[in-house]
Amino acid sequence: MGITVDAAYKSLNKFNEVLCGDKVEFLQTDESNLMILADGMGSGVKANILATMTSKILGTMFLNGATLEECVETIVETLPVCQVRQVAYSTFSILQVFNSGEAYLVEFDNPSCIFIRDGSLVPIPQNTRIIRDKTINEYRFRVKKGDALILLSDGTIHAGVGQLLNFGWLWEDVASYAVKQYRLTISAIRLASALTTACDELYQYRPGDDTTVAVMRIIDRKPVHLMTGPPKSKRDDVSMVSEFLSGDDTTKRIVCGGTSANIVSREIGKKLSVSLHYYDPDIPPIATLDGVELVTEGVLTLNRVLKLLKQFVKNQSVTEEYFKELDKPNGGSLVAKMLIEDCTELNLYVGMAINSAYQNPGLPFDLGIRQNLVDQLKHAVEEMGKKVTITYY
C-alpha cells in the first residue's frame, strides 16, 4: 500500500504579537511523512523560540531513529527555563505516517488529534506513558485513503472564552465543525483555513492566544507534469513532448507558453484552440488541447503563479480573499490551484532555447529569464513539501 499525504497548516498570532508562539514542522523521508506541532508557553518571542526549538529537536531526533523517551528527555534538558514561571515548557503533537499505511501519534498536553474517516470521527484511545514526570499519549494505528488527521494548539479550544462562549470552543464542537468542513473541502489547506477562520471569528478577530491547525489528509498520488519553453535544439522536440506526456492516468499536465503549446500540438497531432475570454486583463487567456489539462501563456502567467505560491508559503497570507483569487478562472490562478491542491509531485520539463521576447527591457526584471522563473517555482513548490524534478532540453 503506497500512502501519499496532503499536509498544510494555518496559524493565527495572538493579537498584537508579530511572532507566533506555535510552530509546525513538515518533514519527509523515503519511508514516511512527519508533522510536528509545538506550542511554546506564553506568546511572542519567547514562545516562538520554545516552539521552534521543540519542533526542530523532535524532528531531527525522530528522523535519526531516537526513541520517544530520548526525545522527551532531550526537550526537558534543552529548553530554557522561564524566569517568570520557573518552568521550561512547550507542548507538542507528533504525527508520523508511513508509506505502508502505519501511523504513529504522540501527544503531550495539546488538544487531542481529530481523526476523521468516511465522514465520521474516529476515537483515539488513551495509551498514556509517564516519561520524566510528563504524561504522554502514544497511539499506533493504520490509515487509509480519505482519512484526515488534524493537530491543534490550545488556542483553538480557547476561542471565544469569556466573550462569545463562556468556556471556549469545546473540543467536541471543534471536531464536529471539522467533520462538516471535511465533507465540503478538497484540500488540507482549505480545511485548516476553515477551522482557523472560525476561531478568528470567535475571538472577534482579536485572538487571545496563538492558534494553529495542522492537517494531514491521506490521498492518491497526484503527479503533475509542467512543460515550459522550447528546447534548444528542434531535434529534441519529440523526446521532450514524449517525456512530458509520460505517466499514468493520475498524471495531470500543464503547458505554459505559446511556442511550447504549438510544439505539443504538432507532435501529438491535436488542434490547439485559444480562448477569447480575458478573465484578467493582466493574464493572457488559456487554451485547450486534447491530452493536456491546462494550456496557458508563459512568463506573465508563471509570474502570477509564483506570486500566489509565495503567498501560500507565507501562510499568514492565506485568507478567504486568497481562496477567492485562487478560484478565479485565469491561467495564473488555475495553475497555482493545481500545484497547491491537486499535486503531490511536480516534474518540470524546461526548454533552454533563447526567446527574444524575454529580453524585452519593458518587462520587469524577474520576467527576463525563464531560468529565474523556473528556479523560483521549484523553490516555492519544495517549500510546500512537494518533490520537484527538472529536466532541461
Residue pairs with C-beta under 8 A, 6 or more apart in sequence:
1 99
1 100
1 101
2 99
2 221
3 33
3 97
3 98
3 99
3 100
3 101
3 143
3 218
4 218
4 219
4 220
4 221
4 222
4 344
5 33
5 97
5 216
5 217
5 218
5 219
5 344
6 187
6 188
6 216
6 217
6 219
6 341
6 344
7 26
7 33
7 35
7 188
7 214
7 215
7 216
7 217
7 385
8 187
8 188
8 189
8 192
8 214
8 215
9 24
9 37
9 192
9 212
9 213
9 214
9 215
9 315
10 189
10 192
10 193
10 195
10 196
10 212
10 213
10 315
10 318
11 20
11 22
11 24
11 196
11 210
11 211
11 212
11 315
11 316
12 20
12 155
12 196
12 199
12 200
12 203
12 207
12 210
12 211
12 212
13 19
13 20
13 207
13 210
13 316
14 20
14 21
14 43
14 44
14 155
14 207
14 208
14 209
14 210
15 203
15 206
15 207
15 208
17 43
17 44
17 210
18 44
19 44
19 45
19 47
19 48
20 47
20 48
20 51
20 210
20 212
21 39
21 40
21 41
21 42
21 43
21 44
21 46
21 47
21 48
21 50
21 51
21 210
22 37
22 38
22 39
22 40
22 47
22 51
22 153
22 155
22 210
22 211
22 212
23 36
23 37
23 38
23 40
23 48
23 51
23 52
23 54
23 55
24 35
24 36
24 37
24 38
24 55
24 212
24 214
25 34
25 35
25 36
25 38
25 55
25 56
25 58
25 59
26 33
26 34
26 35
26 385
27 33
27 34
27 35
27 36
27 59
27 62
27 63
28 34
28 385
28 387
29 63
30 99
31 98
31 99
31 100
32 96
32 97
32 98
32 99
33 96
33 97
33 216
34 59
34 62
34 63
34 94
34 95
34 96
35 94
35 95
35 96
35 151
35 214
35 216
36 55
36 58
36 59
36 92
36 93
36 94
36 95
37 55
37 92
37 93
37 110
37 151
37 152
37 153
37 212
37 214
38 50
38 51
38 52
38 54
38 55
38 58
38 90
38 91
38 92
39 47
39 51
39 90
39 91
39 92
39 110
39 153
39 154
39 155
39 210
39 212
40 46
40 47
40 48
40 49
40 50
40 51
40 52
40 54
40 89
40 90
41 47
41 50
41 82
41 85
41 87
41 89
41 90
42 82
43 209
43 210
46 82
47 210
49 80
50 79
50 80
50 88
50 89
50 90
51 90
53 78
53 79
53 90
54 75
54 79
54 90
54 92
55 92
57 71
57 74
57 75
57 78
58 71
58 75
58 92
58 94
61 70
61 71
61 74
62 71
62 94
62 96
66 74
68 106
68 129
68 131
68 136
68 138
69 131
72 108
72 131
72 132
72 134
72 136
73 131
73 132
75 90
75 92
76 88
76 132
76 134
79 88
79 89
79 90
80 88
81 87
81 88
82 88
82 89
91 108
91 109
91 110
91 153
91 154
92 106
92 107
92 108
92 109
92 110
93 105
93 106
93 107
93 108
93 110
93 113
93 151
93 152
93 214
94 104
94 105
94 106
94 107
95 103
95 104
95 105
95 113
95 149
95 151
95 216
96 103
96 104
96 105
97 103
97 143
97 149
97 216
97 218
98 104
101 142
101 143
101 144
102 140
102 141
102 142
103 140
103 141
103 142
103 143
103 149
104 138
104 139
104 140
105 113
105 124
105 137
105 138
105 139
105 140
105 141
105 149
106 136
106 137
106 138
106 139
107 113
107 136
107 137
107 138
107 139
108 134
108 135
108 136
108 137
110 151
110 152
110 153
110 154
111 152
111 153
111 154
111 156
111 157
111 171
111 174
112 124
112 137
112 152
112 171
113 124
113 149
113 150
113 151
113 152
114 121
114 148
114 149
114 150
114 152
114 174
114 175
114 178
115 121
115 122
115 123
115 124
115 147
115 148
115 149
115 150
116 122
116 147
116 148
116 149
116 150
116 178
116 179
116 182
117 144
117 146
117 147
117 148
118 146
119 179
119 182
119 183
120 179
121 175
121 179
124 137
124 139
125 139
126 137
127 137
127 138
127 139
128 135
128 136
128 137
128 138
129 135
129 136
129 137
129 138
130 136
143 149
143 218
144 218
145 218
145 219
145 220
146 217
146 218
146 219
147 217
147 218
148 178
148 182
148 188
148 191
148 215
148 216
148 217
148 218
149 215
149 216
149 217
150 178
150 191
150 192
150 195
150 213
150 214
150 215
150 216
151 213
151 214
151 215
151 216
152 174
152 212
152 213
152 214
153 209
153 210
153 211
153 212
153 213
154 209
155 199
155 207
155 208
155 209
155 210
155 211
155 212
156 169
156 174
156 195
156 196
156 199
156 211
156 212
156 213
157 168
157 169
157 170
157 171
157 174
158 168
158 169
158 208
158 209
158 211
159 165
159 168
159 169
159 198
159 199
159 202
159 203
159 207
159 211
160 168
160 169
160 202
160 203
161 167
161 168
161 208
163 202
163 203
163 204
164 202
164 204
165 202
169 198
169 199
169 202
174 195
177 195
177 198
178 191
178 195
181 190
181 191
181 194
181 195
182 191
184 194
185 191
185 194
186 341
187 217
187 340
187 341
188 215
188 216
188 217
189 215
189 312
189 318
189 340
189 341
190 323
190 341
191 213
191 215
191 217
192 213
192 214
192 215
193 318
193 319
193 320
193 323
195 213
196 211
196 212
196 213
197 320
199 207
199 211
199 213
200 207
200 211
203 211
219 344
220 250
221 250
221 344
221 345
222 250
222 252
222 342
222 343
222 344
222 345
223 247
223 250
223 251
223 252
223 343
223 344
223 345
223 346
223 347
224 251
224 252
224 253
224 254
224 338
224 339
224 342
224 343
224 345
224 346
224 347
225 244
225 245
225 246
225 247
225 251
225 252
225 253
225 254
225 347
225 349
226 253
226 254
226 255
226 256
226 335
226 346
226 347
226 348
226 349
227 240
227 241
227 244
227 253
227 254
227 255
227 256
227 257
227 260
227 264
227 348
227 349
227 350
227 351
228 255
228 256
228 257
228 260
228 298
228 302
228 348
228 349
228 350
228 351
228 370
228 373
228 374
229 257
229 259
229 260
229 298
229 350
229 351
229 352
229 353
229 355
229 370
230 237
230 257
230 259
230 260
230 263
230 351
230 353
230 355
231 237
231 240
231 351
231 352
231 353
231 393
232 351
232 352
232 353
232 393
233 393
236 393
237 263
237 266
237 267
238 267
239 393
240 263
240 349
240 351
240 393
241 263
241 264
241 267
241 268
243 349
243 391
244 253
244 255
244 264
244 349
245 253
245 264
245 268
245 291
247 253
252 293
252 294
252 338
252 342
252 343
253 291
253 292
253 293
253 294
254 292
254 293
254 294
254 295
254 296
254 335
254 338
255 261
255 264
255 289
255 292
255 294
255 295
255 296
256 296
256 297
256 298
256 301
256 302
256 335
257 296
257 297
257 298
257 299
258 297
258 298
259 298
259 355
260 298
260 351
261 272
261 287
261 289
261 295
262 272
264 289
264 292
265 271
265 272
265 289
268 290
268 291
270 289
270 290
270 291
271 289
271 290
272 287
272 288
272 289
272 295
273 287
273 288
273 289
274 285
274 287
275 285
275 286
275 287
275 288
276 285
277 285
278 284
278 285
279 285
279 328
279 329
279 330
280 328
280 330
280 332
282 300
282 304
283 297
283 300
283 301
283 304
283 330
283 331
283 332
284 296
284 297
284 300
284 301
284 331
285 297
285 331
286 294
286 295
286 296
286 330
286 331
286 334
287 295
287 296
288 295
289 295
293 338
294 331
294 334
294 335
294 338
296 331
296 332
296 334
296 335
297 331
298 370
299 357
299 358
299 363
299 367
299 370
299 373
300 332
300 367
301 331
301 332
301 335
302 332
302 335
302 373
302 377
303 332
303 364
303 366
303 367
303 373
304 330
304 331
304 332
304 333
304 336
305 332
305 335
305 336
305 339
305 377
306 373
306 376
306 377
306 380
307 332
308 322
308 325
308 326
308 332
308 333
308 336
308 340
309 336
309 339
309 340
309 377
309 380
309 381
309 384
310 380
311 317
311 318
311 322
312 318
312 322
312 336
312 340
312 380
312 384
313 380
313 383
313 384
325 333
326 333
326 336
326 337
326 340
327 333
327 337
339 346
339 381
339 384
339 386
340 384
343 381
343 386
344 386
344 387
345 386
345 387
345 388
345 389
346 378
346 381
346 386
346 387
346 388
346 389
347 388
347 389
347 391
348 374
348 377
348 378
348 388
348 389
348 390
348 391
349 391
349 393
350 370
350 371
350 374
350 390
350 391
350 392
350 393
351 392
351 393
352 392
352 393
355 370
358 367
358 368
358 369
358 370
359 368
360 368
366 372
366 373
366 376
367 373
374 390
378 388
378 390
381 388
382 388
